[in-house]
Structures are given as structure tokens and as C-alpha cells.
Amino acid sequence: MWIHKPFFEYATGALLVVIILFFLGKIDYAIWPFQVVITTIFAPILIAGLLYYLIRPFLHLLTRAIPKIAGIVVVFSVFAITIALVVYFFGPTIKAQMATLGELAPETVEEMTEESESVISGFEFAGISGAKVQQSILGYVEGLSNNLMENVMDILGVLMNVAVVLIVVPFILFFLLKDDDKLIPHLMKYLSEEHKPEGRKVLKDVDETLSNYIVGQAIVAGVIGVLMFIGYLIIGLENALLLAFFAMSLTIVPFLGPLLGIIPALFVALVGDDPLIMAVKVILVLLVVQQIEGNLITPNIMGSRLDIHPLTIILLLLIAAALYGFIGILIAIPVYAVLKTLIHNFRLFIRLRKKREIAKSSG
């Protein structure tokens, strides 16, 4: 009978899950504890997971010669020493450049304000004068400044949460590195012997997908940061190190990251000497770096294993940004890649199972 077809069985199950979640959403006290737990552990687990995939290849090399615990200690020590050296050698330069940008911004804003006042004073459209617009903007800014002290406790709370995350992450990372080989066997206990080979393959494919994406994206970001720094030095852009670091940090956002990363560089270019010429040079640096990255770096480092169309990336980023903000942008592509891997494997397993059933029935 048609109602016993697999599609209708799965559709009925999915509909029941949606109905249950809908009614649970109406009961705030039932959902609230889960929301608190998820929001509390999400950031530490996310950061520790990223570091886990970045550190794991080095740990595997070390464990060929020394025990695993000793390898973890060595990796942690090298990581701490590297951060200390970066802060020691580049920290003063970055601090000085940040101070320069901090002094530059108010001066630029003041100049723009003086220029805009002359424009606003003569503006009038549909009965709305420039003076009214300026008064509304000033009132809004004044309201923000008055509420600033009220939000001090919220700011302190955010800083405390960041401190807690930084303290907890090393412990989570340690146990992820120490017990990572026990995860798949532990999950296999919940599957029958018939499905264990399939489940093991799915978990390994998901792990490989995440590893390829995270490690590859980190290497690409590092190379782009170095190339942008060299390009900024060649064109004589001020604060090149800080601007290149900013561009490198935003490279973790696929497709749109490099475009957003040059906004501060364009700002610095436009407030200096020969602003239009310098702005054109900054855009040329971006284009050259993007060509090198798109044709040489990414294909050789990440290959085409993710195989995600640029239009799909744009749509995913837009949806993720609307739903979860910057965190959604960070996790959108790897989550999509994992789901794509799962669907591909499930379709493959269903086909194999049907072939086995046909072979059994024909035999």
C-alpha cells in the first residue's frame, strides 16, 4: 500500500518531530535550560575544535617517536612559545599602528563632519530640512552616550565570559587530543554489527571533511596575510602589518572575507596623500592576491574536495548571517560540507543495500 512506502514513513516521522519541537517552543521553561547549556559550551567547544584540527597533524608526527601525552605537552609548549614570540616581536609594531589609526580616525571624522555640515545646512527635501536631520542624529548619539554607563555591567560580563572561555579551551583541547582515537569506537557501540562499517565510514568522511576545510582555510589565510603585507609594503601603505593582519583574519569568511578585509586599507589610503591613486593601488593588490590565491594557493592546498559553487557560498553566508550573525558565517560552510558528506554517504549506502537485496532475492 502507498502509505507504507519509505517516503511517507520518513515524512510522518519528520512531521511528528516538527510538531513536538513546535509545542516545546511554546513551553519556555522546557527549552530554557537547553539554551543555556548550548550557549555556554558552544564557544569553548568551537574554538577547541578548530585548534584540535590545526594541531592534530603535528601531534601525529610527534607520536611516531614519543608517547601521546608527551607529544601534547610538546605541542602546547611550542604553541605558547610561538604566541609569546609573536607578541614580543610584532606586538609593539601592531600596538603603535593601532594607536596611529586611533589618532587618525577622530581627525578624519572631524574633517568629514565639517564638510558635511555645510552640505547638510543647505539640504531640504520633501519638507525635511538638513537641520532637522542633524538634530535627530545628534539626539540619537546623545541617547547612546547616556545609556553607555548602563551597559557597563553587560560589557564586564562579556569580558568575564571571554576570560572563562580562554581558561576552559586548553582543557577541552587537551582531552580532545588525548582521547580522539576513542570517539569512533565509542559511537560504534550504539550501532548494530551490520551497520558498524557504514557508520565508521561516515564518521571518518566527516572527520576528513572538517580537517581538510579547517587546515586548508588556515593555510590559505596565512599565505594571503603574507601576500597582502608584501603588497602593502610595495605600494607604501602605512600601517601595513596591522592592515594585513586584519585582511588575513577575515579570510576565514569564504568569498566575501577578502572584500571586507581591504575596507580599513581603503580608509587609510583615502586619508593620506594622493588618496585616489593609493586607493587604486590597494584594489590592485587585492586583485593580484586574489588571482594568486584562486589559481595557485587554494587549488593546491584544498583541492576541489568541498566542491561548493560560489553562488551556493554566497546564499549560505547570507542565510547564516541573518540567522546567527558572525558565528553563523563562520560555521556555515563547514556545516554545509558535513551535511553534504552525510547525504552523499547515505545515498551511497541506500544504493548498496538495494543492490544486496536484489542480489539476495535473485539468488
N, C-alpha and C positions, 0 to 999 in steps of 0.2 A: 504494500500500500504506500501511496506517495508520502503520507505523514511520517512514515518510518525511515525515510531517506536521511542520510547523514546530514545534509544541509539543514533540514528542518530541525533535527535534533540539536545541532550546534546553535542554530538561530534561537531556538527556545531557551537553551541554556544561557546564551548571551543576554537575551531579553530579561530573564529572571535576575541575572547579576545586576543589570542596569536598574531594574525596579528596586532591588534590595538596596543598592547604593543610593538611589533617589530618596527612599524613605529614611535611610540612615542619615542622609544630609539634612533631613528635617529635624533630626534629634541632635542638637548641638553638643550636648554633654556626652554623647556616644562617640562623636568624631573628634572632639577637642583633645583628648589625651593622645590620640594617634598623631594629630597635627603637631603637638608639642614635641613628641618623640622624634618625628621625622625632621622638623626644623632644627632640632638640637643636634642631631647626629649627622645631618646631611653634609654640612660644610666640612667637618673634620674627615669624614669618610671620603668625600670627593677629593680633597687635597691629598690625603694619604694615598688614595688610589692612583692619582696622577703621578705622584712621586714613586710609587711602587713600580709602575711600568717603566719609568725612566731609569730606576736604579737596578731593576732585576737583571738586565743583560750583563752589567758589570759584576753583580753578585754571582751569576752563573760561571763567569770566567774565574772568579776567585775560589769558588767551591771545588774547582778541579784540583787545587793544591792545598787548601786549608779547610777546616770544618766550617759549617754554615754559620754558626754563631760568631766565630772569629771573623768570617767574611763580612757579616753585618756590622760588626764593630769597626772594621777597617773602612767600610763604605761610609758609615756615619761620620767617622773621623775625617776622612777625605772631604766629605761634603761640608762639614763645619769649617775645616781649614780653607777650603775654596771660597766659601762665603766671607770668611774673615779677610782673606787676601783681596777679594774684590772690593770689599768695603774700605780696606786700608789704602789701596792704590787708586780706586776710582771714586770713592766716597767724597773726598774733598772737592774734586772736579764737579761732580754732579751737584753737590751742595752749593757751590759757587754759581753754577749755571742756573740752578733753581732760584737763587737769590737775585740773579740778574733778570730772569724772566719776571720775578715778583715785583721788581722795581720798574720794569718796562711796562707791565700791564696797566698800572694806575695812570702813568703818564699818557699812554696811548688812549685809554678810556677818557681821560680829561680832554685831550685834543679832539677826540671824536665828539665828546659832549658839547664842547664849544662850537664846533662846526655844525652839529645837529640842532643847536638852539636857534641859530639863525634861520635854518630851514623850517623848523617847527613853528617858529613865531609867525611866519608868513603862510602857513598851511591852513587851508579851510576847504572842507568837502562835505556836502550834504548837511550843512548847518553845524558841523563839528569843527571847532577851531583847534589849532595846534596847542594853544594854551590849556584847553580842557584835557587834551590827551596827555600833555606833560604833567598836569596836576594829578591826573589819575595814576600815572606811572609813579610819581613821587609818593602818592598816598599808599600805593601797593608796597613800594620799597620800605616806607616807614613802618607799615604794618609788619613786614618781615623782620625788621630790626627790633621792633618791640617784642615780638614773640621769640626772639633768639634766646633770651635768658630762660624762657620757659622750656626750651628744648635742650638745655644744658645737660640735664639728667639723662635724657634719651641718648645724647652723644656719648656721655660717660658709660652708659650701658652698652652701647655698640663697641666702645673701646675695650670694655671688660670681656665681651664675647670674643673679640679678636684675640685678646691675650689668652683666654681659655683654649681657643682653637689651636693657637701656636704651641701651647703646652701639651695638648692631648694628641696632636697629629704625630709626633715622634713615636709615642707608644703604640698607636694604631699601625703605623708604618712598620715598626719592629715586628709585631705579630703577623702582619701580612707577609713579610719577607720570610719569617721563620716557619710559618705553617702553611704556606701557599700550596705545597705538594699534597697536603691532606684535604684540601677543599673538594676536589673532584671525587676522590674515593668516599668522602663523607656524603656527598649528594647522591652518589650512586646507590647508597643503602636504601633510598626511598623508591628505587625503580626495580621492576622485576628483572630476572635474568635475561628475559627475551629482549627487553628494551635497553639494557645497560650499554651495549655497543653503540646504539644510536645516541643515547644521552651523553656518553663520553665524547663522541664526535662533535655534537652540538656545542658542548662546553669548551672544547678545545678550539673550535672555529670562532666562537665568541671571544675567547681569550686572545687568539691571534689577531682578530679584527681590531680589538681595543689597543693591543700592543702596537700594531702597525700604525694606527692612526696617531696615538699619543706620542710615541717615539719619533715618528716621521714628522709630525707637526712641530715638535720641539726643535728638531734639527733644522727644519726649514726656517723657523722663526729666528734661530741663532744666526744662520747664514744671511738672512735678509737684514738683520740688525747690523751685521758687519758690513755688508754691501752699502746700506744706507749711510752708515757712519763714514765710509770711504768716499761716497758720493758727496755728502755734505762738506767734507773737508776739501774736496777738489773744487767745488763751486764757492768755497769761502764762506759758508753759512755759519753764523755764530751759534754757540751752544749746541754744537754738532753731536756731542756724546749723549746729552740728555734727550735730544730730539730723536736720535737713532734708537735709543732705548725705548722711548715711547712707541715708536713705529714697530719695533720688534715685539713689544708686549701685545699690541693689538693684532699682530699677525695670527694669533690663536683664533681669531674670528675669521673663518674662511671667506674669501671673495671680497667682503666689504672691509675687512680689517686694514689692509694696506691703504685704502682710500681715506679711511678715518685717521690713519696714523700720520698723514702728512699735514693735517689741519694745523697743529701747532707750528710746524715748519713754515707753512704758508703765512701764518700770523707773524712770525719773526721776520720773514722775508719782506712782508709788506710794510713793516715799521722801520726798516733800515734804509740805507742808501740804494737808489735805483730799485724801488720796490717791484715794479713790473718785470724788469729783467731778472731779478733774483727769484721772483715767484715762478717765472717760466723755467728757470734752471732747476728749481725744486721739482716741478712737474716732470721735467726731462729725466731727473734722477729716478723718480718713481717709475716712469715708463721703462727705462733701461733695466732697473732692478726687477720689475715685473716680467720683462721678457726673459731675463736670465733665469728667474725663478720658475716661470711657466714652461720653458723649453729645456732647461738643463737640470735644475735642482729637484723640483718635485717629481718629474718622471723617473729620475734615477734613485731617489730616496724612497718615495712612497709608491711608485709604480701606478698601476691602474686597478689596484685590488678593491678600492672602495667603489670606483666606477659610478660616481654620482654626477649627474648633469648639473651645470652651473645654474640653470633655471630652478631645478629642484632645491639647490642650496639656498638660493635667494628666498624662495617661498618658505622653506623650513625656518630660516632665520627670522623672517617677518612674523610668522606664526609664533615661534618660540619667544621672540621679544615681546609680543603682545600678551602672551600668557604668563611668562615667568621672568621677564626683564633680561638683565645681563647674564644671570645664571642660565636661563633658558637658551641664550645664544651660545654659551659655552658647551652645553651638553647636547644641543640639537643634533649636530652631525654624528657624533659617536653613537647616540641613541638610535638614530635612523639607520646607521650602519649595522648595529647589533640586530635591530628588528629585521632588516633586510637579510642578514645572515640566517636568522632563525626561520624566516619564511622560506628561504631557499632550501634549507635543510629539511624542513617539514614536508615541503613539496616533493623533494627527492625521496624521503622515506616512504611517503604515501605511494609513490610510483613503484618503488621496490617491493612494498608489501603487496600491491595489487599483482605484480608480476609473479611473486611467490604463490599467491592464492590461485592464480591462473595455472601455474605450473603444477600445483598440488591437485587441482580439480581435473586437469587434463591427464595427469599420471594415474 
